[in-house]
């Protein structure tokens, strides 16, 4: 994982808070797009809120769930294709799905992060979209991949 977990009896409690997740792109009413954007994560800082905009090219009509977990000091984002069967959900086109995640409650200045895509078309083996370290310090944002 991004950071080794220790074997102490007390798990570390994160002060980070996922304030909001806004699905966009093909997660909304849009049913197809050019599909020419690359899978990416864009980080911006607005006052005390870290915005992570994740974009993924994927098959049209796919239902997704998104989750964020904070393990020790690491931000773990999982995007999951929740279609139960290949015959039920997918359309024959590519689409660009986006999620805008807003995080508050920073105590540290540095946070390792990992963003993965999981699900049926990924053969239930999470694929890493991006991982690295985000540094939030003095109204500046630095990203290390």
URKAGI-V221726 format. One record per residue. N is the residue number from 1. RES is the residue in three letters. OMEGA is omega in degrees with one decimal (NA if undefined). D_LAST is the distance of its C-alpha to the last C-alpha in Angstrom with 1 decimal. Layout:
((N:RES:OMEGA:D_LAST) (N:RES:OMEGA:D_LAST))
This chain:
((1:UNK:-175.3:14.6) (2:UNK:177.0:11.7) (3:UNK:178.2:14.4) (4:UNK:177.0:17.7) (5:UNK:-179.5:20.6) (6:UNK:-176.7:23.7) (7:UNK:179.2:27.2) (8:UNK:179.8:29.0) (9:UNK:-177.8:31.6) (10:UNK:176.0:30.0) (11:UNK:178.3:26.7) (12:UNK:-178.5:24.5) (13:UNK:-179.4:25.0) (14:UNK:175.3:22.3) (15:UNK:-180.0:23.5) (16:UNK:-178.9:20.9) (17:UNK:171.2:22.8) (18:UNK:-175.2:21.9) (19:UNK:-174.9:24.4) (20:UNK:170.2:24.4) (21:UNK:-179.0:23.0) (22:UNK:176.6:24.2) (23:UNK:180.0:24.3) (24:UNK:-178.6:24.7) (25:UNK:-177.7:25.0) (26:UNK:171.9:26.7) (27:UNK:-179.4:26.7) (28:UNK:-177.4:29.6) (29:UNK:179.4:32.7) (30:UNK:-176.6:31.0) (31:UNK:172.3:31.7) (32:UNK:175.8:30.1) (33:UNK:-177.7:28.0) (34:UNK:178.6:27.2) (35:UNK:-177.0:24.2) (36:UNK:176.1:22.6) (37:UNK:179.3:19.4) (38:UNK:175.2:16.2) (39:UNK:-173.3:14.5) (40:UNK:171.9:12.0) (41:UNK:-180.0:11.0) (42:UNK:-177.6:12.1) (43:UNK:172.8:12.2) (44:UNK:-180.0:15.3) (45:UNK:178.9:17.4) (46:UNK:-175.9:21.1) (47:UNK:-177.9:23.1) (48:UNK:-178.1:22.3) (49:UNK:173.8:20.6) (50:UNK:176.4:16.9) (51:UNK:175.0:17.0) (52:UNK:177.1:14.5) (53:UNK:-178.5:15.8) (54:UNK:177.6:15.0) (55:UNK:-176.0:16.7) (56:UNK:169.9:17.8) (57:UNK:-177.3:20.4) (58:UNK:-179.3:22.9) (59:UNK:179.7:26.7) (60:UNK:174.4:28.9) (61:UNK:-178.5:30.8) (62:UNK:172.1:28.4) (63:UNK:-178.9:28.7) (64:UNK:163.8:25.5) (65:UNK:176.4:24.9) (66:UNK:177.9:21.9) (67:UNK:175.8:21.2) (68:UNK:179.3:19.1) (69:UNK:176.7:19.4) (70:UNK:178.9:18.6) (71:UNK:-173.5:18.7) (72:UNK:-179.6:19.2) (73:UNK:-173.9:16.5) (74:UNK:176.2:14.0) (75:UNK:-178.7:13.9) (76:UNK:179.2:14.6) (77:UNK:178.8:15.4) (78:UNK:172.7:17.7) (79:UNK:-173.1:19.3) (80:UNK:171.7:22.4) (81:UNK:-174.7:24.9) (82:UNK:176.3:28.2) (83:UNK:-177.0:30.7) (84:UNK:-177.0:33.2) (85:UNK:179.3:34.3) (86:UNK:-176.5:33.5) (87:UNK:-172.8:36.9) (88:UNK:-165.4:36.5) (89:UNK:-162.6:33.6) (90:UNK:173.3:32.1) (91:UNK:-176.8:33.3) (92:UNK:175.7:33.1) (93:UNK:177.0:30.6) (94:UNK:-175.9:26.9) (95:UNK:178.6:25.6) (96:UNK:-178.8:22.6) (97:UNK:177.0:22.1) (98:UNK:173.9:20.3) (99:UNK:175.6:19.8) (100:UNK:-177.0:19.5) (101:UNK:-178.1:18.9) (102:UNK:-174.8:20.0) (103:UNK:176.5:19.3) (104:UNK:174.5:21.5) (105:UNK:-177.8:22.7) (106:UNK:171.7:20.0) (107:UNK:179.7:21.3) (108:UNK:176.0:18.3) (109:UNK:-177.3:16.1) (110:UNK:179.2:12.8) (111:UNK:170.2:11.9) (112:UNK:178.5:9.6) (113:UNK:174.7:9.4) (114:UNK:179.1:10.0) (115:UNK:-178.0:11.8) (116:UNK:175.1:14.4) (117:UNK:-176.1:17.5) (118:UNK:174.4:20.6) (119:UNK:-172.4:24.3) (120:UNK:-178.7:27.1) (121:UNK:175.7:25.7) (122:UNK:-179.7:22.6) (123:UNK:178.9:25.4) (124:UNK:171.4:24.4) (125:UNK:-175.9:21.5) (126:UNK:177.3:18.4) (127:UNK:-179.2:15.9) (128:UNK:174.9:12.2) (129:UNK:178.5:11.3) (130:UNK:173.0:7.7) (131:UNK:-178.9:6.1) (132:UNK:179.1:4.1) (133:UNK:174.6:6.4) (134:UNK:179.0:8.6) (135:UNK:179.8:11.3) (136:UNK:-176.5:14.7) (137:UNK:173.8:17.2) (138:UNK:178.6:20.4) (139:UNK:176.4:19.9) (140:UNK:-180.0:16.6) (141:UNK:177.3:13.2) (142:UNK:-179.2:10.1) (143:UNK:174.9:6.5) (144:UNK:-178.9:3.8) (145:UNK:NA:0.0))
